[in-house]
Amino acid sequence: MQRTLKFAKYLRAAGIEPTVLTVEAGAYPKLDPAMAADVPPGVAVLRTPAPDPFALYGRLTGRTRQEAVADQLRSAPAGAAERAARWVRANLVVPDARVGWVPFAVRAARRAHRARPFDAVLTSGPPHSAHLVGRALRRHGLPWVADFRDPWTDIHYYERLPRTHPAHWADARLERAVLRAADRVTVVSGRWRDLLAAKVDRPARAFAVVANGFDAEDFEDVEGRPPTDRFTLTHVGTLYGTPDPVLRALARLRAAGAQPAGAGRLRLRLVGHVPAAVDEAVGRYGLREAVEVVPYVPHDAAVREMAGAGALLLVLEDWPHAEGLVTGKLYEYLASGRPVIGVGPPDGDAAALLAETGGGALVARDDVDGLAAVLGAHYDAWAAGAPLDGAPRDRLAPYTRRAQTARLADVIREAVVERRRRGGG
């Protein structure tokens, strides 16, 4: 949500007037209404109705709409109703469960275009069904930029969906159709740009990286005050699995007789959604007094949690194509001024960003000794009264949301100019 919200916030400064088209009442795992304040005054926000498959799924399984969204992608459906719902989602609603919104969105966009013509259309996915709206509008001569926050058929949970061969074929066909038809395709990282570009025969200029970035205004009045009585390694946001390498590193420090783990002065703080399996793992490693869990907090509180950490934990799951995973959270971690300790692909785009900015280190998931060494070094520096720094602010200037939105605006203008040169709009 933040990526498109910040685009809407800063496009005016880049010389483009946005109109937002969305649903009236969508179902999402978490909501943060306070962030609506980022929508600038006067920006038109058009809302349409849409079918709600998650409400039906919730009634079948005894869950709320929000719980139904999260349950759809769990690795192990709990019962027959969930297995049936997942099969329907995988095979009868291609490309995704939000596809029912497409005809409503297309009609609303056409009406708005007749009333006040647009120069271009931007769609952002997932849900990748949103790109089908852009594809329909392109047929009316509107230049179109398709923005990919995640891959499509290569997204991390794709292989867990019980897709039949016909459904997979149809989904892959839609993906290629979008990648061919969009005037420009924007992607959050270089690895994922290359992944998508390899699926179609198009010039390299059709694909561009527009990074997630951070909003400098979100950090203006935030002061980092890490606690002085303990060193806290903090993870902010949703954990998609058990941070097993981190727990093993903490346990290894304890087994080696290191003071931080034994005395509880080095603590792991998990802020946000934490899977139930994490509690079991914490107990298994004997770390209950060293780990604290804080439920989901709004974004402004999450920023304060980042700034108040001794160091920030980044966990990149062992997913397909994780080398291209560079979340918006990582940029906010860097903006907080705190050092980042990460686990994930050491040769991926996130590791390259940390090296470029001097914001921290990323260790391979199976390198528990290396992770324990990095963690111990941060603790020792803090205990000696000389905590290690995060990324210098001047190195982050290219990665503000304002700067990346300006990059997007350039891509949009390129698409418009090229279409007009070809006589297509």
C-alpha positions as CSV (number, residue, x, y, z in Angstrom):
1,M,0.0,0.0,0.0
2,Q,2.8,2.5,0.9
3,R,4.3,2.4,-2.6
4,T,1.2,3.6,-4.4
5,L,0.2,5.9,-1.6
6,K,3.6,7.7,-1.7
7,F,3.3,7.9,-5.5
8,A,0.0,9.7,-5.1
9,K,1.6,12.0,-2.5
10,Y,4.6,13.1,-4.6
11,L,3.5,12.9,-8.2
12,R,2.3,16.5,-8.1
13,A,5.8,17.6,-7.2
14,A,7.0,15.7,-10.2
15,G,4.6,17.6,-12.5
16,I,1.9,15.0,-12.8
17,E,-1.7,15.3,-11.3
18,P,-2.8,11.9,-10.1
19,T,-6.3,10.4,-9.9
20,V,-6.6,7.3,-7.7
21,L,-9.0,4.5,-8.6
22,T,-9.6,1.9,-5.9
23,V,-12.4,-0.2,-4.2
24,E,-14.9,1.0,-1.7
25,A,-14.2,-1.4,1.0
26,G,-11.5,-4.0,0.3
27,A,-10.4,-6.8,2.6
28,Y,-6.9,-6.7,3.8
29,P,-5.0,-8.4,6.7
30,K,-4.3,-5.1,8.4
31,L,-5.6,-1.5,8.1
32,D,-4.0,1.8,9.0
33,P,-6.5,4.5,8.4
34,A,-4.1,7.2,9.7
35,M,-2.1,6.9,6.5
36,A,-4.9,8.3,4.4
37,A,-3.6,11.7,5.6
38,D,-0.8,11.3,3.0
39,V,-3.3,11.8,0.2
40,P,-2.8,15.4,-0.8
41,P,-5.9,17.7,-0.6
42,G,-7.7,17.9,-3.9
43,V,-6.4,14.6,-5.3
44,A,-9.4,12.7,-6.8
45,V,-10.0,9.3,-5.2
46,L,-12.6,7.2,-7.1
47,R,-14.0,4.2,-5.4
48,T,-16.0,1.4,-7.0
49,P,-17.9,-1.6,-5.7
50,A,-16.3,-5.0,-6.2
51,P,-17.2,-8.7,-5.5
52,D,-15.9,-9.8,-2.2
53,P,-14.8,-13.5,-2.3
54,F,-13.1,-13.2,1.1
55,A,-16.4,-12.5,2.8
56,L,-17.8,-15.8,1.4
57,Y,-14.7,-17.6,2.3
58,G,-14.9,-16.2,5.9
59,R,-18.5,-17.4,6.3
60,L,-17.5,-20.9,5.1
61,T,-14.5,-21.1,7.5
62,G,-15.8,-19.0,10.5
63,R,-13.3,-16.2,10.0
64,T,-13.4,-12.5,9.4
65,R,-12.7,-11.0,6.0
66,Q,-9.3,-9.9,7.2
67,E,-8.4,-13.3,8.5
68,A,-9.7,-14.9,5.3
69,V,-7.2,-12.8,3.3
70,A,-4.2,-14.0,5.4
71,D,-5.5,-17.7,5.5
72,Q,-5.6,-17.9,1.7
73,L,-1.8,-18.1,1.5
74,R,-1.0,-20.3,4.5
75,S,1.1,-23.3,3.6
76,A,-1.2,-25.9,5.1
77,P,-5.0,-25.4,4.8
78,A,-6.6,-26.6,8.1
79,G,-9.7,-28.3,6.7
80,A,-11.8,-29.3,3.7
81,A,-13.4,-25.8,3.4
82,E,-10.0,-24.1,3.2
83,R,-8.7,-26.7,0.7
84,A,-11.7,-26.2,-1.5
85,A,-11.5,-22.4,-1.2
86,R,-7.8,-22.5,-2.1
87,W,-8.5,-24.7,-5.1
88,V,-11.2,-22.3,-6.3
89,R,-8.9,-19.3,-5.8
90,A,-6.1,-21.1,-7.7
91,N,-8.1,-22.3,-10.7
92,L,-11.4,-20.4,-11.2
93,V,-10.3,-16.8,-10.4
94,V,-7.3,-16.3,-12.5
95,P,-5.0,-14.4,-12.0
96,D,-6.2,-13.7,-8.4
97,A,-9.1,-13.4,-6.1
98,R,-9.5,-9.6,-6.9
99,V,-10.2,-10.1,-10.6
100,G,-13.9,-9.4,-10.1
101,W,-13.0,-5.7,-9.6
102,V,-11.7,-5.4,-13.1
103,P,-15.0,-4.6,-15.0
104,F,-16.1,-2.2,-12.3
105,A,-12.7,-0.4,-12.5
106,V,-12.7,-0.3,-16.3
107,R,-16.2,1.3,-16.4
108,A,-15.3,3.8,-13.7
109,A,-12.0,4.7,-15.5
110,R,-13.7,5.2,-18.8
111,R,-16.3,7.5,-17.3
112,A,-13.6,9.5,-15.6
113,H,-11.6,9.7,-18.8
114,R,-14.6,11.0,-20.7
115,A,-15.2,13.7,-18.1
116,R,-11.6,14.7,-17.8
117,P,-9.2,13.0,-20.2
118,F,-6.1,11.4,-18.8
119,D,-2.7,11.4,-20.4
120,A,-1.6,8.0,-19.1
121,V,-2.6,5.1,-16.8
122,L,-0.5,3.5,-14.0
123,T,-1.5,0.1,-12.6
124,S,0.3,-1.5,-9.7
125,G,0.2,-5.2,-8.6
126,P,-0.2,-7.4,-6.8
127,P,-3.1,-8.0,-7.2
128,H,-1.9,-8.4,-10.7
129,S,-5.5,-8.4,-11.9
130,A,-5.2,-4.6,-11.6
131,H,-3.0,-4.7,-14.7
132,L,-5.9,-6.0,-16.7
133,V,-7.5,-2.6,-16.1
134,G,-4.5,-0.9,-17.7
135,R,-4.6,-3.4,-20.6
136,A,-8.2,-2.6,-21.3
137,L,-7.6,1.2,-21.2
138,R,-4.6,1.0,-23.5
139,R,-6.9,-0.3,-26.2
140,H,-8.5,3.2,-26.0
141,G,-5.2,4.9,-26.8
142,L,-4.0,5.6,-23.3
143,P,-0.3,5.1,-22.6
144,W,0.1,2.6,-19.8
145,V,2.8,1.9,-17.2
146,A,2.5,-1.5,-15.3
147,D,4.2,-1.4,-11.9
148,F,5.3,-4.7,-10.3
149,R,5.8,-4.6,-6.6
150,D,6.3,-8.4,-6.7
151,P,6.7,-11.0,-9.4
152,W,3.5,-12.5,-11.0
153,T,3.9,-16.3,-11.7
154,D,7.2,-16.3,-9.8
155,I,5.7,-14.8,-6.6
156,H,6.9,-16.6,-3.5
157,Y,3.6,-18.4,-2.7
158,Y,2.8,-19.4,-6.2
159,E,4.0,-23.0,-5.9
160,R,1.8,-23.5,-2.9
161,L,-1.3,-22.9,-4.9
162,P,-3.0,-26.1,-6.2
163,R,-3.0,-24.9,-9.8
164,T,-4.0,-27.2,-12.6
165,H,-2.0,-27.1,-15.8
166,P,-4.7,-25.2,-17.7
167,A,-4.9,-22.5,-14.9
168,H,-1.2,-22.1,-14.8
169,W,-1.1,-21.8,-18.6
170,A,-3.8,-19.2,-18.5
171,D,-2.1,-17.2,-15.8
172,A,1.3,-17.3,-17.5
173,R,-0.4,-16.2,-20.8
174,L,-2.0,-13.2,-19.0
175,E,1.4,-12.3,-17.5
176,R,3.1,-12.3,-20.9
177,A,0.2,-10.3,-22.4
178,V,0.6,-7.6,-19.8
179,L,4.4,-7.5,-20.2
180,R,4.1,-7.2,-24.0
181,A,1.3,-4.6,-24.0
182,A,2.4,-2.1,-21.3
183,D,4.2,0.8,-22.8
184,R,6.6,0.6,-19.8
185,V,7.1,-1.8,-17.0
186,T,8.5,-0.7,-13.6
187,V,9.9,-3.1,-11.1
188,V,11.2,-2.6,-7.5
189,S,14.6,-4.3,-8.1
190,G,17.2,-5.1,-10.8
191,R,16.9,-8.9,-10.3
192,W,13.2,-8.8,-10.7
193,R,13.3,-6.5,-13.7
194,D,15.6,-9.0,-15.4
195,L,13.3,-11.9,-14.3
196,L,10.3,-10.2,-16.0
197,A,12.1,-8.9,-19.0
198,A,13.3,-12.5,-19.9
199,K,9.7,-13.6,-20.4
200,V,9.1,-11.4,-23.5
201,D,11.0,-10.2,-26.5
202,R,11.2,-6.4,-25.9
203,P,13.8,-3.7,-25.8
204,A,15.6,-3.2,-22.5
205,R,14.2,0.3,-22.3
206,A,10.7,-1.0,-21.8
207,F,11.7,-2.1,-18.3
208,A,12.8,0.2,-15.5
209,V,13.7,0.0,-11.8
210,V,11.7,2.3,-9.5
211,A,12.8,1.5,-6.0
212,N,10.5,1.5,-3.0
213,G,12.3,4.1,-0.9
214,F,11.3,5.9,2.3
215,D,9.4,9.0,3.0
216,A,11.7,11.5,4.6
217,E,8.7,13.3,6.2
218,D,7.9,10.2,8.2
219,F,11.2,10.5,10.0
220,E,11.3,14.3,10.5
221,D,10.2,14.4,14.2
222,V,11.4,11.0,15.2
223,E,14.4,10.8,17.5
224,G,16.2,7.5,18.0
225,R,16.6,6.7,21.7
226,P,17.8,3.1,22.0
227,P,17.6,1.9,25.6
228,T,20.8,2.1,27.6
229,D,20.2,-0.9,29.8
230,R,20.0,-3.5,27.0
231,F,20.8,-3.9,23.4
232,T,17.7,-4.6,21.3
233,L,17.6,-6.3,18.0
234,T,14.2,-5.3,16.6
235,H,12.2,-6.7,13.7
236,V,9.3,-4.5,12.6
237,G,6.5,-5.9,10.4
238,T,5.1,-9.3,9.4
239,L,7.3,-12.3,9.9
240,Y,6.4,-14.9,7.2
241,G,8.2,-17.7,9.0
242,T,10.4,-18.6,11.9
243,P,13.6,-16.5,12.1
244,D,15.4,-19.7,12.9
245,P,19.0,-18.5,12.0
246,V,18.6,-15.6,14.4
247,L,17.3,-17.8,17.2
248,R,20.1,-20.3,16.6
249,A,22.7,-17.4,16.7
250,L,21.3,-16.2,20.0
251,A,21.4,-19.7,21.4
252,R,25.0,-20.1,20.2
253,L,26.0,-17.0,22.0
254,R,24.5,-18.4,25.1
255,A,26.1,-21.8,24.7
256,A,29.5,-20.1,24.3
257,G,29.0,-18.3,27.6
258,A,28.6,-14.9,26.0
259,Q,27.1,-12.5,28.5
260,P,24.5,-10.8,26.3
261,A,22.3,-13.9,25.9
262,G,22.9,-15.3,29.4
263,A,22.2,-12.0,31.2
264,G,19.3,-11.0,28.9
265,R,21.0,-7.7,28.0
266,L,20.7,-8.6,24.3
267,R,17.1,-9.0,23.4
268,L,15.1,-9.8,20.3
269,R,12.0,-7.6,19.9
270,L,9.4,-8.7,17.3
271,V,6.9,-6.0,16.4
272,G,4.0,-7.0,14.3
273,H,2.4,-10.2,13.1
274,V,4.4,-13.2,14.4
275,P,3.5,-16.8,13.4
276,A,2.6,-19.2,16.2
277,A,5.5,-21.3,15.2
278,V,7.9,-18.6,16.5
279,D,6.8,-19.1,20.1
280,E,7.4,-22.8,19.9
281,A,10.9,-22.2,18.4
282,V,11.7,-19.6,21.1
283,G,10.9,-22.2,23.7
284,R,12.8,-24.9,21.9
285,Y,16.0,-22.8,22.0
286,G,15.5,-21.7,25.6
287,L,15.2,-18.0,24.7
288,R,11.9,-17.0,26.3
289,E,13.5,-14.3,28.5
290,A,15.5,-12.9,25.6
291,V,12.5,-12.5,23.1
292,E,9.6,-10.1,23.4
293,V,6.6,-9.9,21.0
294,V,4.7,-6.6,20.4
295,P,1.4,-6.9,18.4
296,Y,0.8,-4.9,15.2
297,V,1.2,-1.2,15.5
298,P,0.3,1.7,13.1
299,H,3.0,3.0,10.8
300,D,4.0,6.0,12.9
301,A,4.5,3.8,15.9
302,A,6.5,1.4,13.7
303,V,8.8,4.2,12.7
304,R,9.4,5.0,16.3
305,E,10.2,1.3,17.0
306,M,12.8,1.4,14.3
307,A,14.5,4.5,15.6
308,G,14.5,3.2,19.1
309,A,16.3,-0.1,18.3
310,G,19.9,-0.9,18.9
311,A,19.9,-2.7,15.5
312,L,17.2,-3.7,13.1
313,L,16.6,-7.3,11.9
314,L,15.9,-8.0,8.3
315,V,14.7,-11.5,7.5
316,L,14.5,-12.4,3.8
317,E,12.8,-15.8,3.6
318,D,14.2,-18.7,1.6
319,W,11.8,-18.0,-1.3
320,P,12.2,-18.4,-5.1
321,H,13.9,-15.3,-6.6
322,A,14.6,-13.9,-3.1
323,E,17.8,-12.3,-4.6
324,G,15.5,-9.6,-6.0
325,L,13.5,-9.0,-2.8
326,V,14.1,-5.4,-1.6
327,T,11.2,-4.4,0.6
328,G,10.0,-0.9,1.5
329,K,10.8,-1.8,5.1
330,L,14.5,-2.0,4.3
331,Y,14.6,1.6,3.1
332,E,12.8,2.7,6.2
333,Y,15.2,0.7,8.3
334,L,18.0,2.7,6.6
335,A,16.3,6.0,7.1
336,S,15.9,5.4,10.8
337,G,19.7,5.7,11.2
338,R,20.0,2.3,13.0
339,P,22.3,-0.4,11.6
340,V,20.7,-3.4,9.9
341,I,21.5,-7.0,10.5
342,G,20.0,-9.2,7.9
343,V,19.7,-12.8,6.9
344,G,19.1,-13.8,3.3
345,P,20.9,-14.0,-0.1
346,P,24.4,-12.4,0.4
347,D,24.6,-11.8,-3.4
348,G,21.2,-10.3,-3.8
349,D,19.9,-6.8,-4.4
350,A,19.2,-6.1,-0.7
351,A,22.8,-7.0,0.3
352,A,24.0,-4.7,-2.5
353,L,21.9,-1.9,-1.1
354,L,23.3,-2.4,2.4
355,A,26.8,-2.3,1.0
356,E,26.2,0.8,-1.1
357,T,24.7,2.8,1.7
358,G,26.9,1.4,4.5
359,G,23.7,0.6,6.4
360,G,24.6,-2.9,7.7
361,A,25.3,-6.4,6.8
362,L,23.4,-9.3,5.3
363,V,24.5,-12.9,6.2
364,A,23.5,-16.1,4.5
365,R,20.7,-18.0,6.2
366,D,22.9,-21.0,6.8
367,D,25.8,-19.0,8.2
368,V,24.8,-19.1,11.9
369,D,28.4,-18.6,13.0
370,G,28.7,-15.5,10.8
371,L,25.4,-14.1,12.1
372,A,26.4,-14.7,15.7
373,A,29.7,-12.9,15.1
374,V,27.9,-9.9,13.6
375,L,25.4,-9.8,16.4
376,G,28.2,-10.2,19.0
377,A,30.2,-7.3,17.4
378,H,27.2,-5.0,17.6
379,Y,26.6,-5.9,21.2
380,D,30.2,-5.5,22.2
381,A,30.4,-2.0,20.5
382,W,27.2,-1.0,22.3
383,A,28.5,-2.3,25.7
384,A,31.7,-0.4,25.2
385,G,29.7,2.8,24.7
386,A,30.5,3.1,21.0
387,P,27.5,1.6,19.2
388,L,27.9,1.1,15.5
389,D,26.2,3.5,13.2
390,G,23.7,2.9,10.4
391,A,23.7,4.4,6.9
392,P,24.8,8.1,6.6
393,R,21.8,10.2,5.5
394,D,23.6,11.7,2.5
395,R,23.9,8.2,1.0
396,L,20.1,7.7,1.1
397,A,19.2,10.8,-1.0
398,P,18.4,8.8,-4.2
399,Y,16.1,6.5,-2.2
400,T,13.5,8.9,-0.9
401,R,9.9,8.4,-2.0
402,R,10.0,11.9,-3.6
403,A,13.1,11.0,-5.6
404,Q,11.7,7.6,-6.7
405,T,8.4,9.2,-7.6
406,A,10.3,11.6,-9.8
407,R,11.9,8.6,-11.5
408,L,8.4,7.1,-12.1
409,A,7.2,10.4,-13.5
410,D,10.1,10.3,-16.0
411,V,9.1,6.8,-17.0
412,I,5.4,7.9,-17.5
413,R,6.4,10.8,-19.7
414,E,8.7,8.6,-21.8
415,A,5.7,6.3,-22.4
416,V,3.5,9.2,-23.4
417,V,6.0,10.7,-25.7
418,E,6.8,7.4,-27.4
419,R,3.1,6.6,-27.9
420,R,2.4,10.0,-29.4
421,R,5.5,9.6,-31.7
422,R,4.0,6.3,-32.9
423,G,0.6,8.0,-33.4
424,G,-1.1,5.9,-30.8
425,G,-2.7,8.6,-28.6
